Amino acid sequence: MHFNKKLEKFFLLIIFIALGVLAKNYYTSHTFKDQPLSQKNQQRITLKEKEILQNMRKAFGYEKHYDLNVTDKFPGRLYGLTTFNEGKITIYLNKKVMQESMDYMVESVIAHEYAHALMFSLGHFEEDSGGHTEQWKEICQKLGGKDCRPYVDQKEIIMSKMPF
Ligand SMILES: [Zn+2]
């Protein structure tokens, strides 16, 4: 009997520890989503944009800056997308995937979307292969994108306003 009581206490303790870990994970993932972007991540994005603009000047002789929004209102796991709406070009990055993919975001996604934006600016609206033409790829590489391949199975150039 004595032994069983001890065992019971032991299992109760395990359950409380497990609940604690669960609560902590829940808290961490939710605070990350609901909080504004951390200063460190914001800084990485800003620095990368500067670098991309410098690369643009080197390759094309001009710098074109686009509005870049970080949002958690994206459907699904898409990294980023670029919209062309009545002449206005906007880049969106998905905050929901930043926690696990921030390096990819900084090294590849920003240049990837900037290349779509620049293609729009140059008057290219081809939607074949989701806008991932040879010219797009070349621009992405010149802007310093580390991985200039389309994201798997995703359409992310949009010729309209986003619903948010
Ligand atoms: Zn793309």
Backbone and ligand atoms as CSV (ligand in chain L), in Angstrom:
chain,resi,resn,atom,element,x,y,z
A,1,MET,N,N,0.830,-1.211,0.000
A,1,MET,CA,C,0.000,0.000,0.000
A,1,MET,C,C,0.861,1.256,0.000
A,2,HIS,N,N,1.861,1.245,0.867
A,2,HIS,CA,C,2.779,2.360,0.973
A,2,HIS,C,C,3.460,2.615,-0.381
A,3,PHE,N,N,3.892,1.525,-0.984
A,3,PHE,CA,C,4.583,1.610,-2.257
A,3,PHE,C,C,3.667,2.204,-3.341
A,4,ASN,N,N,2.403,1.769,-3.352
A,4,ASN,CA,C,1.462,2.289,-4.361
A,4,ASN,C,C,1.245,3.791,-4.237
A,5,LYS,N,N,1.170,4.265,-2.989
A,5,LYS,CA,C,0.993,5.715,-2.773
A,5,LYS,C,C,2.160,6.498,-3.378
A,6,LYS,N,N,3.351,5.920,-3.150
A,6,LYS,CA,C,4.561,6.583,-3.661
A,6,LYS,C,C,4.515,6.643,-5.181
A,7,LEU,N,N,4.098,5.511,-5.758
A,7,LEU,CA,C,4.011,5.413,-7.213
A,7,LEU,C,C,3.009,6.423,-7.755
A,8,GLU,N,N,1.904,6.540,-7.029
A,8,GLU,CA,C,0.857,7.474,-7.445
A,8,GLU,C,C,1.385,8.913,-7.455
A,9,LYS,N,N,2.101,9.241,-6.385
A,9,LYS,CA,C,2.677,10.589,-6.311
A,9,LYS,C,C,3.660,10.833,-7.452
A,10,PHE,N,N,4.428,9.778,-7.723
A,10,PHE,CA,C,5.421,9.878,-8.789
A,10,PHE,C,C,4.744,10.169,-10.134
A,11,PHE,N,N,3.669,9.422,-10.412
A,11,PHE,CA,C,2.984,9.623,-11.695
A,11,PHE,C,C,2.302,10.987,-11.765
A,12,LEU,N,N,1.761,11.413,-10.628
A,12,LEU,CA,C,1.154,12.752,-10.603
A,12,LEU,C,C,2.192,13.815,-10.939
A,13,LEU,N,N,3.388,13.632,-10.389
A,13,LEU,CA,C,4.471,14.578,-10.625
A,13,LEU,C,C,4.803,14.615,-12.124
A,14,ILE,N,N,4.906,13.413,-12.718
A,14,ILE,CA,C,5.212,13.324,-14.160
A,14,ILE,C,C,4.142,14.070,-14.963
A,15,ILE,N,N,2.882,13.845,-14.583
A,15,ILE,CA,C,1.793,14.491,-15.318
A,15,ILE,C,C,1.898,16.011,-15.213
A,16,PHE,N,N,2.216,16.494,-14.023
A,16,PHE,CA,C,2.335,17.949,-13.860
A,16,PHE,C,C,3.487,18.518,-14.673
A,17,ILE,N,N,4.588,17.771,-14.708
A,17,ILE,CA,C,5.736,18.247,-15.500
A,17,ILE,C,C,5.352,18.301,-16.978
A,18,ALA,N,N,4.678,17.233,-17.438
A,18,ALA,CA,C,4.274,17.187,-18.845
A,18,ALA,C,C,3.337,18.341,-19.187
A,19,LEU,N,N,2.389,18.602,-18.292
A,19,LEU,CA,C,1.452,19.720,-18.523
A,19,LEU,C,C,2.201,21.040,-18.580
A,20,GLY,N,N,3.192,21.155,-17.710
A,20,GLY,CA,C,4.001,22.376,-17.685
A,20,GLY,C,C,4.716,22.582,-19.010
A,21,VAL,N,N,5.306,21.507,-19.523
A,21,VAL,CA,C,6.028,21.604,-20.797
A,21,VAL,C,C,5.062,21.977,-21.924
A,22,LEU,N,N,3.896,21.335,-21.931
A,22,LEU,CA,C,2.881,21.637,-22.944
A,22,LEU,C,C,2.475,23.108,-22.903
A,23,ALA,N,N,2.215,23.578,-21.684
A,23,ALA,CA,C,1.779,24.965,-21.522
A,23,ALA,C,C,2.863,25.919,-22.006
A,24,LYS,N,N,4.113,25.578,-21.699
A,24,LYS,CA,C,5.217,26.451,-22.108
A,24,LYS,C,C,5.322,26.492,-23.639
A,25,ASN,N,N,5.226,25.319,-24.287
A,25,ASN,CA,C,5.286,25.275,-25.754
A,25,ASN,C,C,4.155,26.074,-26.385
A,26,TYR,N,N,2.979,25.887,-25.826
A,26,TYR,CA,C,1.810,26.594,-26.330
A,26,TYR,C,C,2.039,28.098,-26.221
A,27,TYR,N,N,2.513,28.494,-25.056
A,27,TYR,CA,C,2.755,29.919,-24.803
A,27,TYR,C,C,3.785,30.468,-25.786
A,28,THR,N,N,4.896,29.726,-25.974
A,28,THR,CA,C,5.961,30.201,-26.858
A,28,THR,C,C,5.455,30.365,-28.281
A,29,SER,N,N,4.747,29.335,-28.806
A,29,SER,CA,C,4.337,29.443,-30.209
A,29,SER,C,C,3.286,30.525,-30.380
A,30,HIS,N,N,2.428,30.704,-29.384
A,30,HIS,CA,C,1.390,31.720,-29.539
A,30,HIS,C,C,1.911,33.126,-29.351
A,31,THR,N,N,2.806,33.299,-28.374
A,31,THR,CA,C,3.329,34.651,-28.202
A,31,THR,C,C,4.088,35.032,-29.472
A,32,PHE,N,N,4.788,34.040,-30.086
A,32,PHE,CA,C,5.533,34.391,-31.292
A,32,PHE,C,C,4.589,34.879,-32.380
A,33,LYS,N,N,3.463,34.202,-32.543
A,33,LYS,CA,C,2.529,34.585,-33.609
A,33,LYS,C,C,1.858,35.928,-33.319
A,34,ASP,N,N,1.525,36.148,-32.071
A,34,ASP,CA,C,0.726,37.329,-31.768
A,34,ASP,C,C,1.550,38.595,-31.563
A,35,GLN,N,N,2.824,38.413,-31.244
A,35,GLN,CA,C,3.662,39.581,-31.000
A,35,GLN,C,C,4.118,40.173,-32.329
A,36,PRO,N,N,4.437,41.479,-32.303
A,36,PRO,CA,C,5.075,42.017,-33.506
A,36,PRO,C,C,6.416,41.328,-33.724
A,37,LEU,N,N,6.914,41.448,-34.902
A,37,LEU,CA,C,8.178,40.818,-35.260
A,37,LEU,C,C,9.271,41.224,-34.274
A,38,SER,N,N,10.111,40.263,-33.877
A,38,SER,CA,C,11.181,40.609,-32.941
A,38,SER,C,C,12.132,41.594,-33.610
A,39,GLN,N,N,12.800,42.350,-32.771
A,39,GLN,CA,C,13.692,43.382,-33.297
A,39,GLN,C,C,14.803,42.754,-34.129
A,40,LYS,N,N,15.259,41.586,-33.665
A,40,LYS,CA,C,16.356,40.904,-34.356
A,40,LYS,C,C,15.930,40.489,-35.759
A,41,ASN,N,N,14.729,39.902,-35.870
A,41,ASN,CA,C,14.240,39.473,-37.182
A,41,ASN,C,C,13.960,40.668,-38.088
A,42,GLN,N,N,13.379,41.709,-37.493
A,42,GLN,CA,C,13.111,42.922,-38.269
A,42,GLN,C,C,14.402,43.479,-38.848
A,43,GLN,N,N,15.445,43.442,-38.017
A,43,GLN,CA,C,16.743,43.960,-38.428
A,43,GLN,C,C,17.337,43.121,-39.562
A,44,ARG,N,N,17.199,41.810,-39.445
A,44,ARG,CA,C,17.738,40.923,-40.496
A,44,ARG,C,C,17.053,41.214,-41.830
A,45,ILE,N,N,15.731,41.436,-41.781
A,45,ILE,CA,C,14.978,41.709,-43.009
A,45,ILE,C,C,15.421,43.044,-43.618
A,46,THR,N,N,15.550,44.052,-42.752
A,46,THR,CA,C,15.948,45.380,-43.230
A,46,THR,C,C,17.335,45.339,-43.865
A,47,LEU,N,N,18.265,44.633,-43.199
A,47,LEU,CA,C,19.628,44.533,-43.729
A,47,LEU,C,C,19.634,43.822,-45.075
A,48,LYS,N,N,18.842,42.758,-45.176
A,48,LYS,CA,C,18.787,41.996,-46.428
A,48,LYS,C,C,18.217,42.852,-47.550
A,49,GLU,N,N,17.190,43.646,-47.230
A,49,GLU,CA,C,16.617,44.534,-48.254
A,49,GLU,C,C,17.675,45.506,-48.778
A,50,LYS,N,N,18.468,46.045,-47.855
A,50,LYS,CA,C,19.535,46.969,-48.259
A,50,LYS,C,C,20.505,46.285,-49.210
A,51,GLU,N,N,20.866,45.040,-48.848
A,51,GLU,CA,C,21.815,44.275,-49.660
A,51,GLU,C,C,21.235,44.011,-51.058
A,52,ILE,N,N,19.946,43.663,-51.094
A,52,ILE,CA,C,19.280,43.391,-52.377
A,52,ILE,C,C,19.267,44.651,-53.247
A,53,LEU,N,N,18.999,45.804,-52.616
A,53,LEU,CA,C,18.977,47.062,-53.367
A,53,LEU,C,C,20.362,47.399,-53.926
A,54,GLN,N,N,21.398,47.107,-53.133
A,54,GLN,CA,C,22.766,47.330,-53.625
A,54,GLN,C,C,23.063,46.418,-54.812
A,55,ASN,N,N,22.654,45.146,-54.690
A,55,ASN,CA,C,22.854,44.204,-55.797
A,55,ASN,C,C,22.100,44.667,-57.042
A,56,MET,N,N,20.908,45.231,-56.824
A,56,MET,CA,C,20.094,45.710,-57.938
A,56,MET,C,C,20.831,46.857,-58.650
A,57,ARG,N,N,21.393,47.743,-57.849
A,57,ARG,CA,C,22.123,48.875,-58.442
A,57,ARG,C,C,23.301,48.368,-59.258
A,58,LYS,N,N,24.018,47.387,-58.709
A,58,LYS,CA,C,25.172,46.827,-59.425
A,58,LYS,C,C,24.741,46.192,-60.742
A,59,ALA,N,N,23.650,45.414,-60.704
A,59,ALA,CA,C,23.256,44.629,-61.879
A,59,ALA,C,C,22.459,45.452,-62.892
A,60,PHE,N,N,21.615,46.363,-62.410
A,60,PHE,CA,C,20.694,47.041,-63.329
A,60,PHE,C,C,20.860,48.564,-63.354
A,61,GLY,N,N,21.662,49.102,-62.446
A,61,GLY,CA,C,21.923,50.540,-62.474
A,61,GLY,C,C,20.886,51.386,-61.747
A,62,TYR,N,N,19.935,50.745,-61.084
A,62,TYR,CA,C,18.968,51.524,-60.292
A,62,TYR,C,C,18.501,50.728,-59.075
A,63,GLU,N,N,17.906,51.455,-58.134
A,63,GLU,CA,C,17.340,50.781,-56.958
A,63,GLU,C,C,15.845,51.016,-56.946
A,64,LYS,N,N,15.080,49.945,-56.874
A,64,LYS,CA,C,13.634,50.088,-56.793
A,64,LYS,C,C,13.180,49.429,-55.497
A,65,HIS,N,N,12.599,50.256,-54.631
A,65,HIS,CA,C,12.183,49.740,-53.334
A,65,HIS,C,C,10.698,49.398,-53.377
A,66,TYR,N,N,10.337,48.251,-52.824
A,66,TYR,CA,C,8.931,47.847,-52.795
A,66,TYR,C,C,8.440,47.743,-51.358
A,67,ASP,N,N,7.151,47.954,-51.190
A,67,ASP,CA,C,6.568,47.766,-49.853
A,67,ASP,C,C,6.697,46.312,-49.461
A,68,LEU,N,N,7.195,46.078,-48.286
A,68,LEU,CA,C,7.364,44.705,-47.816
A,68,LEU,C,C,6.614,44.553,-46.489
A,69,ASN,N,N,5.616,43.699,-46.490
A,69,ASN,CA,C,4.812,43.502,-45.282
A,69,ASN,C,C,5.019,42.114,-44.707
A,70,VAL,N,N,5.186,42.072,-43.401
A,70,VAL,CA,C,5.237,40.788,-42.719
A,70,VAL,C,C,3.862,40.557,-42.109
A,71,THR,N,N,3.245,39.434,-42.443
A,71,THR,CA,C,1.879,39.215,-41.967
A,71,THR,C,C,1.671,37.777,-41.489
A,72,ASP,N,N,0.747,37.614,-40.558
A,72,ASP,CA,C,0.414,36.246,-40.127
A,72,ASP,C,C,-0.966,35.851,-40.663
A,73,LYS,N,N,-1.451,36.588,-41.663
A,73,LYS,CA,C,-2.787,36.308,-42.191
A,73,LYS,C,C,-2.750,35.454,-43.457
A,74,PHE,N,N,-1.589,34.888,-43.751
A,74,PHE,CA,C,-1.444,34.031,-44.924
A,74,PHE,C,C,-2.219,32.742,-44.792
A,75,PRO,N,N,-2.778,32.279,-45.904
A,75,PRO,CA,C,-3.297,30.915,-45.873
A,75,PRO,C,C,-2.111,29.954,-45.963
A,76,GLY,N,N,-2.099,28.906,-45.178
A,76,GLY,CA,C,-1.107,27.837,-45.314
A,76,GLY,C,C,0.316,28.205,-44.968
A,77,ARG,N,N,1.227,27.450,-45.569
A,77,ARG,CA,C,2.630,27.535,-45.184
A,77,ARG,C,C,3.482,28.287,-46.189
A,78,LEU,N,N,2.864,28.962,-47.116
A,78,LEU,CA,C,3.577,29.703,-48.141
A,78,LEU,C,C,4.563,30.699,-47.517
A,79,TYR,N,N,5.789,30.779,-48.075
A,79,TYR,CA,C,6.804,31.658,-47.487
A,79,TYR,C,C,6.513,33.138,-47.741
A,80,GLY,N,N,6.180,33.409,-49.002
A,80,GLY,CA,C,5.961,34.808,-49.348
A,80,GLY,C,C,5.180,34.912,-50.635
A,81,LEU,N,N,4.690,36.093,-50.950
A,81,LEU,CA,C,4.066,36.299,-52.251
A,81,LEU,C,C,4.147,37.764,-52.632
A,82,THR,N,N,3.931,38.013,-53.920
A,82,THR,CA,C,4.009,39.377,-54.437
A,82,THR,C,C,2.724,39.684,-55.196
A,83,THR,N,N,2.152,40.843,-54.912
A,83,THR,CA,C,0.898,41.190,-55.587
A,83,THR,C,C,1.110,42.405,-56.485
A,84,PHE,N,N,0.335,42.406,-57.564
A,84,PHE,CA,C,0.294,43.548,-58.465
A,84,PHE,C,C,-1.148,43.984,-58.521
A,85,ASN,N,N,-1.436,45.141,-57.952
A,85,ASN,CA,C,-2.822,45.584,-57.885
A,85,ASN,C,C,-2.923,47.024,-58.356
A,86,GLU,N,N,-3.551,47.203,-59.502
A,86,GLU,CA,C,-3.717,48.526,-60.103
A,86,GLU,C,C,-2.406,49.313,-60.093
A,87,GLY,N,N,-1.363,48.656,-60.530
A,87,GLY,CA,C,-0.073,49.335,-60.655
A,87,GLY,C,C,0.775,49.332,-59.404
A,88,LYS,N,N,0.188,48.911,-58.294
A,88,LYS,CA,C,0.961,48.912,-57.050
A,88,LYS,C,C,1.493,47.512,-56.739
A,89,ILE,N,N,2.793,47.452,-56.468
A,89,ILE,CA,C,3.442,46.165,-56.210
A,89,ILE,C,C,3.744,46.041,-54.719
A,90,THR,N,N,3.338,44.941,-54.134
A,90,THR,CA,C,3.571,44.745,-52.705
A,90,THR,C,C,4.094,43.332,-52.452
A,91,ILE,N,N,5.079,43.245,-51.582
A,91,ILE,CA,C,5.633,41.944,-51.197
A,91,ILE,C,C,5.116,41.599,-49.806
A,92,TYR,N,N,4.712,40.347,-49.630
A,92,TYR,CA,C,4.268,39.877,-48.315
A,92,TYR,C,C,5.142,38.703,-47.883
A,93,LEU,N,N,5.534,38.689,-46.611
A,93,LEU,CA,C,6.260,37.550,-46.049
A,93,LEU,C,C,5.410,36.940,-44.945
A,94,ASN,N,N,5.441,35.626,-44.876
A,94,ASN,CA,C,4.600,34.913,-43.914
A,94,ASN,C,C,5.276,34.789,-42.547
A,95,LYS,N,N,4.749,35.517,-41.598
A,95,LYS,CA,C,5.330,35.500,-40.252
A,95,LYS,C,C,5.189,34.130,-39.584
A,96,LYS,N,N,4.143,33.401,-39.970
A,96,LYS,CA,C,3.885,32.109,-39.319
A,96,LYS,C,C,5.006,31.088,-39.546
A,97,VAL,N,N,5.747,31.220,-40.652
A,97,VAL,CA,C,6.812,30.232,-40.896
A,97,VAL,C,C,8.190,30.769,-40.505
A,98,MET,N,N,8.228,31.980,-39.969
A,98,MET,CA,C,9.530,32.592,-39.663
A,98,MET,C,C,10.252,31.912,-38.510
A,99,GLN,N,N,9.472,31.443,-37.552
A,99,GLN,CA,C,10.099,30.849,-36.381
A,99,GLN,C,C,11.010,29.683,-36.777
A,100,GLU,N,N,10.542,28.851,-37.724
A,100,GLU,CA,C,11.375,27.701,-38.096
A,100,GLU,C,C,12.171,27.932,-39.381
A,101,SER,N,N,11.849,28.975,-40.149
A,101,SER,CA,C,12.513,29.126,-41.454
A,101,SER,C,C,13.118,30.503,-41.661
A,102,MET,N,N,13.554,31.145,-40.580
A,102,MET,CA,C,14.034,32.521,-40.721
A,102,MET,C,C,15.263,32.617,-41.626
A,103,ASP,N,N,16.166,31.641,-41.547
A,103,ASP,CA,C,17.368,31.702,-42.387
A,103,ASP,C,C,16.996,31.635,-43.867
A,104,TYR,N,N,16.113,30.693,-44.205
A,104,TYR,CA,C,15.662,30.557,-45.596
A,104,TYR,C,C,14.953,31.834,-46.049
A,105,MET,N,N,14.143,32.384,-45.165
A,105,MET,CA,C,13.421,33.616,-45.422
A,105,MET,C,C,14.395,34.715,-45.833
A,106,VAL,N,N,15.443,34.871,-45.037
A,106,VAL,CA,C,16.390,35.962,-45.255
A,106,VAL,C,C,17.287,35.676,-46.464
A,107,GLU,N,N,17.780,34.440,-46.551
A,107,GLU,CA,C,18.761,34.135,-47.599
A,107,GLU,C,C,18.115,33.984,-48.976
A,108,SER,N,N,16.853,33.529,-49.020
A,108,SER,CA,C,16.269,33.205,-50.325
A,108,SER,C,C,14.932,33.874,-50.634
A,109,VAL,N,N,14.019,33.896,-49.643
A,109,VAL,CA,C,12.647,34.310,-49.956
A,109,VAL,C,C,12.558,35.797,-50.329
A,110,ILE,N,N,13.298,36.640,-49.640
A,110,ILE,CA,C,13.174,38.081,-49.904
A,110,ILE,C,C,13.643,38.395,-51.336
A,111,ALA,N,N,14.784,37.814,-51.746
A,111,ALA,CA,C,15.258,38.032,-53.125
A,111,ALA,C,C,14.291,37.417,-54.128
A,112,HIS,N,N,13.748,36.242,-53.797
A,112,HIS,CA,C,12.774,35.549,-54.651
A,112,HIS,C,C,11.575,36.474,-54.937
A,113,GLU,N,N,11.026,37.059,-53.883
A,113,GLU,CA,C,9.852,37.921,-54.059
A,113,GLU,C,C,10.239,39.254,-54.703
A,114,TYR,N,N,11.407,39.774,-54.353
A,114,TYR,CA,C,11.882,41.006,-54.996
A,114,TYR,C,C,12.019,40.802,-56.508
A,115,ALA,N,N,12.445,39.592,-56.903
A,115,ALA,CA,C,12.584,39.308,-58.336
A,115,ALA,C,C,11.211,39.315,-59.011
A,116,HIS,N,N,10.178,38.775,-58.336
A,116,HIS,CA,C,8.809,38.853,-58.890
A,116,HIS,C,C,8.388,40.321,-59.019
A,117,ALA,N,N,8.684,41.118,-57.993
A,117,ALA,CA,C,8.297,42.528,-57.994
A,117,ALA,C,C,8.978,43.268,-59.151
A,118,LEU,N,N,10.259,42.979,-59.321
A,118,LEU,CA,C,11.010,43.635,-60.399
A,118,LEU,C,C,10.476,43.205,-61.768
A,119,MET,N,N,10.115,41.941,-61.902
A,119,MET,CA,C,9.515,41.463,-63.162
A,119,MET,C,C,8.240,42.256,-63.469
A,120,PHE,N,N,7.410,42.459,-62.460
A,120,PHE,CA,C,6.189,43.266,-62.648
A,120,PHE,C,C,6.576,44.671,-63.112
A,121,SER,N,N,7.549,45.272,-62.445
A,121,SER,CA,C,8.000,46.623,-62.789
A,121,SER,C,C,8.449,46.704,-64.239
A,122,LEU,N,N,9.071,45.622,-64.712
A,122,LEU,CA,C,9.589,45.602,-66.087
A,122,LEU,C,C,8.492,45.253,-67.089
A,123,GLY,N,N,7.278,45.017,-66.590
A,123,GLY,CA,C,6.154,44.759,-67.484
A,123,GLY,C,C,5.960,43.299,-67.847
A,124,HIS,N,N,6.544,42.408,-67.063
A,124,HIS,CA,C,6.364,40.971,-67.320
A,124,HIS,C,C,5.325,40.394,-66.375
A,125,PHE,N,N,4.244,39.957,-66.961
A,125,PHE,CA,C,3.166,39.419,-66.124
A,125,PHE,C,C,2.856,37.965,-66.476
A,126,GLU,N,N,3.802,37.295,-67.135
A,126,GLU,CA,C,3.574,35.903,-67.517
A,126,GLU,C,C,3.310,35.070,-66.271
A,127,GLU,N,N,2.252,34.301,-66.331
A,127,GLU,CA,C,1.952,33.446,-65.177
A,127,GLU,C,C,2.366,31.999,-65.421
A,128,ASP,N,N,3.036,31.753,-66.577
A,128,ASP,CA,C,3.539,30.388,-66.826
A,128,ASP,C,C,4.489,30.028,-65.691
A,129,SER,N,N,4.429,28.810,-65.283
A,129,SER,CA,C,5.196,28.299,-64.141
A,129,SER,C,C,5.217,29.290,-62.977
A,130,GLY,N,N,4.075,29.910,-62.760
A,130,GLY,CA,C,3.921,30.809,-61.615
A,130,GLY,C,C,4.842,32.011,-61.656
A,131,GLY,N,N,5.222,32.415,-62.872
A,131,GLY,CA,C,6.099,33.586,-62.981
A,131,GLY,C,C,7.576,33.239,-62.819
A,132,HIS,N,N,7.873,31.952,-62.668
A,132,HIS,CA,C,9.269,31.549,-62.461
A,132,HIS,C,C,9.941,31.260,-63.799
A,133,THR,N,N,10.067,32.297,-64.601
A,133,THR,CA,C,10.689,32.153,-65.914
A,133,THR,C,C,12.208,32.220,-65.772
A,134,GLU,N,N,12.905,31.969,-66.893
A,134,GLU,CA,C,14.370,32.060,-66.878
A,134,GLU,C,C,14.817,33.469,-66.467
A,135,GLN,N,N,14.080,34.471,-66.976
A,135,GLN,CA,C,14.453,35.857,-66.656
A,135,GLN,C,C,14.259,36.152,-65.168
A,136,TRP,N,N,13.172,35.615,-64.627
A,136,TRP,CA,C,12.934,35.785,-63.187
A,136,TRP,C,C,14.099,35.192,-62.392
A,137,LYS,N,N,14.505,33.986,-62.803
A,137,LYS,CA,C,15.571,33.278,-62.089
A,137,LYS,C,C,16.877,34.079,-62.138
A,138,GLU,N,N,17.163,34.612,-63.307
A,138,GLU,CA,C,18.384,35.397,-63.472
A,138,GLU,C,C,18.361,36.622,-62.547
A,139,ILE,N,N,17.209,37.289,-62.485
A,139,ILE,CA,C,17.079,38.463,-61.608
A,139,ILE,C,C,17.248,38.045,-60.153
A,140,CYS,N,N,16.592,36.956,-59.776
A,140,CYS,CA,C,16.677,36.460,-58.393
A,140,CYS,C,C,18.134,36.219,-58.005
A,141,GLN,N,N,18.895,35.601,-58.933
A,141,GLN,CA,C,20.304,35.320,-58.640
A,141,GLN,C,C,21.113,36.613,-58.562
A,142,LYS,N,N,20.826,37.545,-59.464
A,142,LYS,CA,C,21.571,38.817,-59.447
A,142,LYS,C,C,21.271,39.618,-58.185
A,143,LEU,N,N,20.069,39.451,-57.653
A,143,LEU,CA,C,19.716,40.162,-56.416
A,143,LEU,C,C,20.325,39.477,-55.189
A,144,GLY,N,N,20.946,38.325,-55.398
A,144,GLY,CA,C,21.642,37.649,-54.310
A,144,GLY,C,C,20.866,36.530,-53.649
A,145,GLY,N,N,19.785,36.072,-54.272
A,145,GLY,CA,C,19.032,34.941,-53.727
A,145,GLY,C,C,19.902,33.690,-53.676
A,146,LYS,N,N,19.894,33.014,-52.543
A,146,LYS,CA,C,20.741,31.826,-52.408
A,146,LYS,C,C,20.090,30.646,-53.131
A,147,ASP,N,N,18.795,30.497,-52.971
A,147,ASP,CA,C,18.063,29.397,-53.601
A,147,ASP,C,C,16.978,30.008,-54.502
A,148,CYS,N,N,17.267,30.082,-55.793
A,148,CYS,CA,C,16.313,30.702,-56.720
A,148,CYS,C,C,15.523,29.637,-57.466
A,149,ARG,N,N,14.776,28.854,-56.717
A,149,ARG,CA,C,13.857,27.875,-57.300
A,149,ARG,C,C,12.472,28.198,-56.783
A,150,PRO,N,N,11.444,27.822,-57.562
A,150,PRO,CA,C,10.084,28.046,-57.041
A,150,PRO,C,C,9.873,27.237,-55.766
A,151,TYR,N,N,9.028,27.741,-54.888
A,151,TYR,CA,C,8.652,26.940,-53.722
A,151,TYR,C,C,7.818,25.780,-54.251
A,152,VAL,N,N,7.808,24.680,-53.554
A,152,VAL,CA,C,7.093,23.499,-54.034
A,152,VAL,C,C,5.600,23.796,-54.163
A,153,ASP,N,N,5.091,23.627,-55.410
A,153,ASP,CA,C,3.639,23.578,-55.582
A,153,ASP,C,C,2.877,24.796,-55.101
A,154,GLN,N,N,3.428,25.977,-55.285
A,154,GLN,CA,C,2.734,27.131,-54.744
A,154,GLN,C,C,2.573,28.203,-55.795
A,155,LYS,N,N,1.440,28.844,-55.774
A,155,LYS,CA,C,1.240,29.989,-56.660
A,155,LYS,C,C,1.388,31.240,-55.801
A,156,GLU,N,N,2.345,32.077,-56.151
A,156,GLU,CA,C,2.535,33.226,-55.280
A,156,GLU,C,C,2.826,34.527,-56.016
A,157,ILE,N,N,2.316,34.626,-57.262
A,157,ILE,CA,C,2.189,35.985,-57.785
A,157,ILE,C,C,0.697,36.193,-58.004
A,158,ILE,N,N,0.214,37.288,-57.521
A,158,ILE,CA,C,-1.229,37.492,-57.470
A,158,ILE,C,C,-1.583,38.827,-58.096
A,159,MET,N,N,-2.480,38.783,-59.070
A,159,MET,CA,C,-2.820,40.004,-59.795
A,159,MET,C,C,-4.042,40.668,-59.190
A,160,SER,N,N,-4.061,40.790,-57.914
A,160,SER,CA,C,-5.173,41.485,-57.280
A,160,SER,C,C,-4.752,41.857,-55.867
A,161,LYS,N,N,-5.669,42.475,-55.180
A,161,LYS,CA,C,-5.417,42.846,-53.796
A,161,LYS,C,C,-5.508,41.608,-52.918
A,162,MET,N,N,-4.768,41.584,-51.818
A,162,MET,CA,C,-4.933,40.493,-50.871
A,162,MET,C,C,-6.199,40.766,-50.052
A,163,PRO,N,N,-6.851,39.700,-49.614
A,163,PRO,CA,C,-8.095,39.897,-48.857
A,163,PRO,C,C,-7.870,40.366,-47.424
A,164,PHE,N,N,-6.684,40.870,-47.109
A,164,PHE,CA,C,-6.464,41.387,-45.755
A,164,PHE,C,C,-5.711,42.702,-45.803
L,1,ZN,ZN,ZN,7.915,32.733,-56.790
